[in-house]
C-alpha cells in the first residue's frame, strides 16, 4: 500500500477518482481488511456509507478476495429490506478506483441516519425488551436474504447502525468472500449477546470491546448468568446460535426470529392499552442516543450519606454480635439493667418468653426485575432498590390499567450468596396502596406458580415492615407486586426506594 493511501483514508480525504470525500470513520473489519466510512458523494451531493477494501493490488490473493466481496455485494443489491442499507454501486481498480490508490474495492451504500451500535452499548447493556425490538428487523432481513440465497455479512458490530426510529440495520454491506449463511446466524446471536451484556462473543471483534467469558468447556457463558434478570429464552437463544454443535445449536435465523416474535407478541398485548413509560425523565433509560448522561450534582453528597448509613448499620451489627457472644459465654445471668419486655404469644398457655432477636440485615448478592411477560420494567434500575440509599429508586412503568389487565404483576427477585431464612422484609416506598407478596423461589427463573407466599402487605407512604411466615432457607426471595398505586388520571405506578432484608435467628 502506498503512502498516498494512508494520507487519503483520513477525514477530509478524497477517494474513488475524487468523487467521495471521507467525513468520519465508523470502524474497521480486520477480517476483510476493510475500513468503514461515512462519506459525501460529490456528484449527487448526499452522504453514503463506504466499505473500503484496502490492500496491495500486486497481492493476487488479497485482490481476489476483495473482488469476491465486491461481487457478492453487487449481487445482493437487488435485495431490499428495511434492515439492510441498499447497495448503490461498487468500484474496483480500473472502474472508479485508480490502480495507484491502494484500494482493492469499494462498496457504496445508502447512509443510515441514527447512531453506531457501539455508541448505543457504550453506557452498558440494554433491557431485554429493548434488545428484542432493536434486533428483530435485522433478523428479518437476514432470514429474507437467506431465502433468496444471499449472505449479508452481518457478523461484525461496527457494520451495524441504529436507525433514528430504533432499529438495527446492516449499514455497511459487503460479506467476506468465504462467509456463509451460518455466519449471519452467528452474527445475529453475537449482536443479541452484545446488546444484553455489552460483550462480544465471536473472534476478531472490534478493539476495546470486552470479550464474552467462557466456561471450562470453552462455551460462551449465558447472558443470564451475568445478568440474572434476563429472560431465560432470550439468553438461551443468544448462546445456542453461537454453537456449531448439531444438537442444541441454532443454525437458522428463523429460530432466533421465533423467540423474538414471541416476546414482541407479548409486548404487543400489553400495549393494546399502552403503558406510559416513566423513562422520559431518566437519562439511563434512553435507548438510542449519542448524548452523554447529565452529571448528578448531588451524586457525591448521596455517596457520603450512603457510606455513613452503611457504617452505622455495620457498627450496629457488630455491637449486637458482641452482646450475643458475651451473653453466650457468660455463666451468670445478667443483673440489673432496664425492664424486660415480655410478649404473650398465642398458644403459649400463659407462659411468656422474650422474642428471638433477629440476626440482623443481610445484603442480596444481586437484585433483578422478575417479569413473566419477558418485558421487565426499568430492569437496569433494579439494583437501586438495595443500594442502602433511599435517594435512589426502582419504579415500574406507568400503566393505564391496573394489574392483571396487562400483566399479572411485576417484582424484584433478590439472590443471596447462600440460602437464608428471613424474619422480615422492610420496604421503603412513597407508593401508598401498593399490594405486595413476599415469595420464596428455588431458582431465579422459577415459574410464579412454583414460588411460595410467605408474607403479604399493603405498602404505606414510608417504611412498611412485613413479618414473614416460617420457611426453609432459600437463595431467592421475590417481592411480587399484585396491585400498583394509583397516580391519578387513570395511571398506575409504584416505586420502591429501599428494601431491607432481615435474617431470622
Beta strands, then each sheet from edge to edge (+ up, - down):
strand 1: 14-15
strand 2: 20-29
strand 3: 34-41
strand 4: 46-54
strand 5: 87-93
strand 6: 96-97
strand 7: 103-110
strand 8: 114-116
strand 9: 160-163
strand 10: 168-170
strand 11: 275-276
strand 12: 343-344
strand 13: 352-353
strand 14: 360-361
strand 15: 366-370
strand 16: 394-395
strand 17: 398-399
strand 18: 410-420
strand 19: 422-429
strand 20: 435-441
strand 21: 452-458
strand 22: 462-467
strand 23: 474-483
strand 24: 486-488
strand 25: 491-492
strand 26: 495-496
strand 27: 498-503
sheet 1: 1+ 2- 3+ 4- 7+ 5- 6-
sheet 2: 8+ 9- 10+
sheet 3: 11+ 17-
sheet 4: 12+ 13-
sheet 5: 14+ 27- 19+ 22-
sheet 6: 15+ 18- 23+ 20- 21+
sheet 7: 16+ 26-
sheet 8: 24+ 25-
end
